[in-house]
Amino acid sequence: MVSDKNFNYPMLDGWSTKDIVAVAALYSAVAQANEQGIAKTDLLAAYQAFKVVVPSKGEEKQLDREFKAESGYSIYQTIRFASQQKNFVKAEGQI
């Protein structure tokens, strides 16, 4: 199930369509982890694809701040929470 909330996903200039799809997939996975829950492997795979597009810690932090301001969900906190889970991530009310 995909979130029915409409977020304006933060993006950086110069990204290809493939890059935008990878980053949007992470944003969607983070929202899903915080709303309905998601398989840990799916969330971490989306994060790894995101890191290929955004290898810079500075840009990652910038996008995380912008995404949190828009959605209320932190990429960093969600991934950190996921690393402590076994198979399924449902962060609602946890972070």
C-alpha positions as CSV (number, residue, x, y, z in Angstrom):
1,M,0.0,0.0,0.0
2,V,1.3,3.4,-0.9
3,S,0.8,6.5,1.1
4,D,-2.2,8.6,0.0
5,K,-0.6,11.8,1.3
6,N,0.7,14.3,-1.2
7,F,4.2,15.4,-0.5
8,N,6.4,17.7,-2.6
9,Y,9.5,15.7,-2.7
10,P,12.8,17.7,-2.6
11,M,15.0,17.2,-5.6
12,L,18.3,18.6,-6.8
13,D,19.1,20.1,-10.1
14,G,20.8,18.0,-12.8
15,W,19.2,14.7,-11.9
16,S,18.2,12.3,-14.6
17,T,14.7,10.7,-14.7
18,K,16.3,7.5,-13.3
19,D,17.8,9.5,-10.4
20,I,14.5,11.2,-9.6
21,V,12.7,7.8,-9.6
22,A,15.3,6.3,-7.2
23,V,15.1,9.3,-4.8
24,A,11.3,9.4,-5.0
25,A,11.2,5.6,-4.2
26,L,13.2,6.2,-1.0
27,Y,10.8,9.1,0.0
28,S,7.9,6.8,-0.6
29,A,9.5,3.9,1.3
30,V,10.3,6.2,4.3
31,A,6.7,7.4,4.4
32,Q,5.4,3.8,4.1
33,A,7.7,2.7,7.0
34,N,6.2,5.4,9.1
35,E,2.6,4.9,8.1
36,Q,1.8,1.2,7.2
37,G,5.1,-0.5,7.6
38,I,7.5,-2.0,5.0
39,A,9.9,-4.9,4.7
40,K,13.3,-4.0,6.0
41,T,15.0,-5.3,2.8
42,D,12.8,-3.1,0.6
43,L,13.5,0.0,2.7
44,L,17.3,-0.6,2.8
45,A,17.3,-1.3,-1.0
46,A,15.6,2.0,-1.6
47,Y,18.2,3.7,0.6
48,Q,21.1,2.1,-1.2
49,A,19.7,3.3,-4.6
50,F,19.3,6.7,-3.1
51,K,22.9,6.7,-1.9
52,V,24.1,6.0,-5.5
53,V,22.3,9.2,-6.6
54,V,23.2,11.2,-3.4
55,P,26.6,10.0,-2.2
56,S,27.4,13.3,-0.4
57,K,26.5,13.4,3.3
58,G,25.9,17.2,3.0
59,E,23.3,16.8,0.2
60,E,21.8,13.8,2.0
61,K,21.3,15.9,5.2
62,Q,19.9,18.8,3.1
63,L,17.3,16.5,1.4
64,D,16.5,14.9,4.8
65,R,15.8,18.3,6.3
66,E,13.6,19.3,3.4
67,F,11.7,16.0,3.3
68,K,11.1,16.1,7.1
69,A,9.8,19.7,6.8
70,E,7.4,18.6,4.1
71,S,6.3,15.2,5.4
72,G,7.3,15.1,9.1
73,Y,9.4,12.0,8.5
74,S,13.2,11.8,8.8
75,I,15.1,9.6,6.4
76,Y,18.0,9.4,8.9
77,Q,15.8,8.4,11.9
78,T,13.8,5.9,9.8
79,I,16.9,4.2,8.5
80,R,18.4,4.2,11.9
81,F,15.3,2.7,13.4
82,A,15.2,0.1,10.6
83,S,18.7,-1.1,11.3
84,Q,17.5,-2.2,14.8
85,Q,14.6,-4.2,13.4
86,K,14.6,-7.8,12.2
87,N,12.4,-8.1,9.0
88,F,9.6,-5.5,9.1
89,V,9.8,-1.8,9.8
90,K,6.8,0.0,11.2
91,A,8.1,3.2,12.8
92,E,4.8,4.9,13.5
93,G,5.1,6.6,16.9
94,Q,8.6,5.1,17.3
95,I,10.7,8.0,16.0
